[in-house]
Structures are given as C-alpha cells and as structure tokens.
Amino acid sequence: MNVGDRVRLLTGTEEGIVTRLLDSELVEVAIDNDFTIPVLRREVVVVAQEEGKNFDRAAPDYGPGQTPGKNANASKKDNSKRAAQPSGPPRPPQPSLQEALAAVASSGAGMARPAGGPGAGSKQPAAAKGLFLALVHQSPELLGVTLINNTEAEVLYTYGEETNARPYRALAADKLGPKATTKPLSFLHLKDFEAWPAAIFQLLPTRPNGEAAYELLTKRQAFKASTFYSSQRPAPVIGKDAYLFQLDEKAAEAIAPAQLALEAPAPTAEPAKPAGVDAAALKAQLSGDAPARPAAVVAAAAPARPAAPIVAPPHEVDLHLEALRPDNAEELSNTAILRLQLDAFEDALSRALATNMHEIVFIHGMGNGVLRKEIHRQLSRNKDIKFFEDARKEKFGFGATLVRLK
C-alpha cells in the first residue's frame, strides 16, 4: 500500500485515497478528498484499476442534500435519477480524480508522464527550464506535493519534511527522468496551512555518458502565507495551474574530471614482500657456526610536537554571516549558512569549556528563530552547562543568549 492508492473501507461503503503512511499499522485516508481519517491497514483494501472497466463503474452522482465525504451513500450509483443520454456521437469520458491517481500510482519507476503527450493537440504554456516543487490541487482543500523535472538531464532526488517536533523525516528517494514529474510524494491540507512542514529536497543531476559530474543541491522550502498564494501559475510538464517553487535558482555546478582526479585519494604503497629464506644460512645459524648478528639498533622516536594552546573565545560571539565571513561574496543556501553558524557556535562553546570560562554570550539575531532554537536544543543537552537565558534585552533585544558554564 502506497501514498496515492485508491482504497475502500471494509467496515463501510466509503472510498478514499491514501494521503500518508502514519506507521506500520495506521494510514491516513482522504474520503472523497474532503476530510481525512486515520484507519488501520487491515481495515482497508486497495481498489484495483481494472475494477472500473470490469464493473462499468462511473463517477458518483450526488443527489439533493448529498455532499462528498459526508454521506456514505453518496458513492452509490442512482440510475433512477440519471438523465437520458443525448443522441449523437458519444463524448469521450473525462477521467475522474480517482482514475488519474490510480494511473499515476500504476506507472513505473515512480514516474508519471503528462496526460497530453506529443500530438495531443493542447498548447502548453511556455515554461522555464529547471527543477520545481509543485503543489497541485487534488481537490479544493487537498494539495499533492510533486517534483517536476523540466530539464534534459536525469535527477536523483530525496524528499523529506522538517517540523518543530522532528528536525527531519525522510519520505521518498528515486530517480526522475527528463521532462517528467513524480507522483504525489505527500499531501497537504489548506486548512492546516499554519502547521505545514518545510519540504527538504536533495537533487543530483546526472547525464548518461556525460563528461562532467555535478554538485549536490540541497533546498529547504518553507511556506509563508504572504507569498504562497501569489506563486500559483501554469506548471511545466503537467500543463496545469499549481503553486510553483523553483528548487535550482542556482544551477548545480559541474565538476571537471581534473578536479575529481585531484580529490581522489593517492594509492597506498603495497607492503614489501619478505625476501626468500637462505637455507644454508639458516642451517649455519642452527648449528652455531654462523657469526653472531649485530644487535638491532632501534631508532630514537622523534619528540612529539607540543600541541597548540587552546585560545579562549571572546566573551560575545557574533554568529551573523557578515561577522563570520566579512569578505565572502559567495551566495550560500539557507542550509549552508545554518551549518556555518552552528559550526562557529560549537567551536566557541568547546573552547570556552576548555579554558574554564564562567559565561559566554552568543549573538544569533531574531530572524525566523531556527538558529536560536537549534542553539537552545544543543545547550539543553550539554551536562557542562549550568543554565542559559536571553541576554540583556536592553543591549541585544531578544537576539542573544547568555550561557553560564559549570
């Protein structure tokens, strides 16, 4: 059972779509894409794609007073209220959401191709090249998280989520071909917008028989109400409107073969093979006729170099990027900046403990609170910390933390 499968509840007549795998026993099911409920895996069964063909199942008709997801009988067909079919050539039936998701789930290698394809006759809007995170409406309230590859290269990717309760949770990993899109990697509800996790992608472009390797791209995409709704526009490849976010604003840099050769470790020398044994010399030594061997001279060990003294950090450590790298003009991602700041924090804290400092102040600023939260998390786990608190607000505001050391 996978995310996106169409399932039926064994204890009723409702059908829905698996939107999340909660654990080994529970799954989250969206009933008619209107509301979600947790259900035991043993209480649902996957609806086969061939069922609609064999049993001539059509899209449900809702009568007066019936709404999707709130009436168990809404999924049953009511032929008595069905209008007579007009004469003339029949129109090709439009695929329902359930059929579209089933077709996506049954496609190979975790990939779904656009429904139109070459020669379909529909004009797709001109789209920018690149890799995109697309949130596609599955219903008015349900969005599917999708990765779109609008390049000529294949992409190896991983997808995970970051929440306040859990720093990272891996959800998917696969290879995506050129000009292709994944099936929904997860589902989000607009009613839970304030609690949405941040999406974290790792992307590695690759070209078969290519002449260069590429750097790994890491992108963390959080969602803010001020910019989210303005991001809706026609998405490439899938040819429909979606909330679109480009993941490779800074394209992956190619690594030249010469650079790869320089980074490769030097081959280690093979140990010398022992020389052959001289049988005559061995016999002479055993009989006592061989001259005495000189005593082995052991070379005196070189005196160890004295370790460099540990320098105490300043009493106030500024963790802003412009303070850590004042002359750096390189554009860094949010993840790289956070890693640089945390490295500086850990180095200053370890030197403060080694030099028996009583207190130290870390200036992290306000921002979105990610750096402050991570610093407080590490301090709370360190047994050498007496306590920590916000530094003097009249001097630093809420952008600094005072740490007292044992």
N, C-alpha and C positions, 0 to 999 in steps of 0.2 A: 504494500500500500504506500503510495507516494502522494506528495502535495499536488493538488490539481485533479486527483481521481474523482470521478463521479461515484457516489456510494448511496446505498439505501439502508435505512434503519430497519433492523429485524423486528423491533418491537412496535412498529407503526408503518404508515404508508409514506412518510416523508422521504424525500431525496435531497441530497446536497452535495457540496464539493469540499474535499479535504483541504483546509487552508493552513494547517500547521500540525506537526507531529510533536505533541506535548511531552511524551515519554514513551517507554516501551509498551505501556498499556492504554494510554489515552491519546485520542486525536481530537482536533478541533474541526467541526463541520459547519459550513455556512449553509443554512436551509434556505433554498431559493435565493441565495445571495442577499438576504435581508437581515438575518441575525445569525450569530454563531453560538454553538453549544458544545461543551466537551462530552465526548462519547467514548465508551470502552471499545477497543478494537474488535473484540469478539461480538459486539452488538451491531456491527455494520458489515456490509458486503459490497464489493466493488461491482458497479454496473458495467457489463461488457458492452463494448462499442457496437457489436453486431446485434444487440437486443433491439434497437430501433428499426433495423432492417427486417429482422425475422418476424417481429410482432407488430410492425407498422405503427410504431408509437410516434405521435405527433407532439408538437409543443403544447403545453397545457392551456386550456381555455378557462378563464376566470369569470364566473357569473357574478350577478349582483351581490354585493356585500363580501366577496372573496378577495383577499389580498395575498400576494406571495409571502409564504413563510408564516402566516398567521391562521391559516385554515388547512387542516390536514387533508381535507377533501379537494383542495384546490388543484392538486396534481392529477386528479382523476379526470378522464375524458367524459364530457357530457354531450353525446351525439344528438340528444333531443333538441338542444338549443343551437346546434351548428347550422349556419345558413347554407342554402343550396349553392353548389359550385356553379359559377357562371360558365356559359358555353364558350367555346373557342379554345385556342391553344393554351395549355396549362402553363402557368408561370413557374420558373424554377424555384423550388423552396429555398428560403433563406435559412442558413444554418443557425441553430439556436446557440446560446452561450454554452450550454452543456455539451453539445456536439463539437463546438470549436475547442473546448478544453480537453475533451476526450481525444480529439485528433492531435492536439499538442502533446498530450501525455503519451500517446502511442508512437510518436515519431522517434526515430533512432538517435542514439548518442546524445540525448538530452537537448536536441535542437529542433526548432520549429521554423519552417520556411514561410515567407509571406504567402497568403492565400491567392493573391492575384497571379504572381509569377510572370514570366515573359509571355507576351501575346495576350494577356488578359484584357487589354483594351482600356484599363483605367490609368489615368495620368497621375503619377505620384509627384508630390511637391519636391522641388529641388532640396536636397539635404546636404549638410556639411559632412565632411569626412571625419571619422573618429569613432570613439567608444562612448556609449551613452548609457546612463541609468534612466530607464523609463518606467513611470508609474502609470499603468494602463487601467482604465475603468473596466472592471468585470461586471459591475452594477453601479447604480448611483452612489452607493456608500462603500463599495469594496474595490480596492486597487491591488493590482498584481505587480510585484517588483520584478522587472525584466532587464536583462543586459542585452544591448544592441551593438553588434559589430558592423559598422559601416566603413570598413577598410578592406584592402585586398589581402591582408595577412591573417593567418590563424592566431587565435589568442588563447593562452592557458590562463584560467582565472580561478580565484577562490572568492567566496562571498560569505560574510559573517555580519553579525549585529552587535552593537555596543549599547548597553543600557546602564542606568545608575546602579542597578543591583548586580550586574555582571559585566566586567570590562570587555569581554569578547566571547562570542559563541559562534563557532564555525557551522555553516549550514549547507554549503554546496561547493563543489570543485569539479571542473570539467574542462573540455576543450571546445571552443566555439569557432566555427568556420567563417570565412569571409562572407560579407553581405548576409548575415544570418542573425537570428535572435534566439535567446533561450526561452524555454517555457517559464512560467512564473516561478521565481525562486522562493518567494514568500508572499503573504497577503497582508495588507494594512487596511484598517477601517478609518474613515474620515472622522467618525465620532470619537476616536481615541487619538486624535492628532497630537495633543499635548504630550502623550506618553509614547510616541513613536520612537523606536530605536534609531541610532545612527547606522547607516549602511557602510560597510568597510569592504572594499574590493582590492585584490591584488591581481595585477594584469601583466602578463608577459607575452608580448607579440613575438611571433616566430614565422619564418618563411621557409618552407621545404626547399632544399637546395640553395638557400640563400647564402650570401657571402659575409654576413655580419650577425653577431648576437646583439641582444637588446637588454637595456637595463630594466629591472623590475619596477613597475609603477604601483604605488600604494595610495589609495584615495579613500578618505573618510568623508562621507556626505551626510551632514545633519540637515534637518528640515526646519525652516522658520516660516511662520505664517506671513510675515511681511514680504517674502519673496517667493513663496511656494506657488500661490495661485497665478502669479504673473509668468510662471515658467511653462504654462500649457501652450503647446504649439504642435504642428504636424511632426510626427516622429519618422525618421528614416527607416527603411526596410519594411516595417509593418504597415506603413501608409495610413495611420490613423492618429488622431489627437492623443497626446499623452503629456504628463508632466515630465519634462525632459531636462536632464542634467549631464553635461559633458564631463567625462572622467579623465580625459587626456588633454586638458588645456595645454599642458606642457608635454609634447610628444616624447616617447621613450627614446633615449639616445642610443645610437648604435655603438657597439664595442668593436674596435678594429681587431683583426686577427693578431696583429703585432702586440697589441695590449694584452690580449689573452695569453700570448706566449710569455710576456714579462711577468704576468701574475701567476703562472704555473710554477709549482714548487720544483726546485732543482733536484735532479735524480740523485739518490744517495749512492755512495760508492759501495760496491759489494765487498764483503769481508774477504781478506786474503785467504786463499786455500792453504792448508798446512803442507809443508814440504814433505816429500817422501821419506820414509824411515830407512836409514843406512843399517842393513843387517849386520855388517862386520863391526861397525862402531858400537852397536848395541851389545854384540857378543863380548867385545873387549871390555865394556863397562861392567857387564855382569860378572866377568872373570876376575876383575880387579886389576887388569893390566893397563886400563886406559888412564891417561893423565887426569889429575883432579881438575874439575871445572872451576873457573874463577867464580867468586861469589857474585851474585847478581847485584847490580848497582841500581838501587831504586831512586829515581829522580825525585828531588825535593818538590813537594807540592808548592805551586805558586801561591803567594799570600793572597788571601781574599780581599777584594777591594772593599773599602768601608762603604756601607750603604749611605746614600744621600740623606741628609737630615730632613725630617718632615717639617714643612713650613706651615705655621698656623694660618688659617684663612682670615680675612678681615672680619670685624665684628658685624658688619652689614654686607650681605652678599646680594647683589642685584642680578636677578635671573632674566631680565628683559633681553631680547635678542640683540638689540643695538648695544647693550653693555657687554654681552658675551663675545660678539663679533662686530666690533665697530666699523671695520673696513670691509666687511663682507658684502659684495654686491650680488651674490648668487641667490636666486629665488628658491626658497625651500618650501616644501609642503608643510601643512599643519602637523602631520605626524612627525616629520623630521625635526621641526622646531621644538615640539614637546620632548622628543628624545634628547636633544641637545640640552635643554633646560634641566631635565631630570638628571642627566649625567653630571652637570655642574653642581646641582644640589647634593647628589650623593658624594661627590668628591669633597665638597666643602664640609659636609657633615662628618665624614670619616676622619678628615684632618683635624676638625675641631675636637672630636673624641680622643684622637691620638695625642693631642697636645694639651689635654686636660683643661679646655676652655669651660667656663661656667655657663655661658649663654651665647647665642648667635641669632641674628635676625636674617630671614630670607625674604627679599622683596620680590614678590611674584606678580603684583598687579591684580586688577579685578578681572577684566576680560570676560570669558564665558565660564570661568570657575573650574576648568578642567585641571589646570596646573595646581591650583590651590588644593583641590580635592585629592589629587594624587600625592602631593606632599604630606597632607594630613594623614592619609592612609598609611604611608610608609612610617611616619613618626609614631603612629599609634601602635605599630608592631615592633618597634625598637625598644628593647628592655633597658638600654642605656639612657633613655630619655626620661627625665623627671616629670616634666609636663610641657605643654606648648599652648599658646594662646595668640590671639590677634595682637600685633604690636601696637604701640601708641597711636591711637587714631588721629590725634591732632597733628602728627607728623607724617604718617603713612596712609591714613584713612583705613580702609579695610583691605589694603593691598599688600600686607606684610604679616609674617608670622614670627613670633618670638619663641625660641626653643631654649628651655633650661635643661642642662646636662647634669648627669649624676657625677 
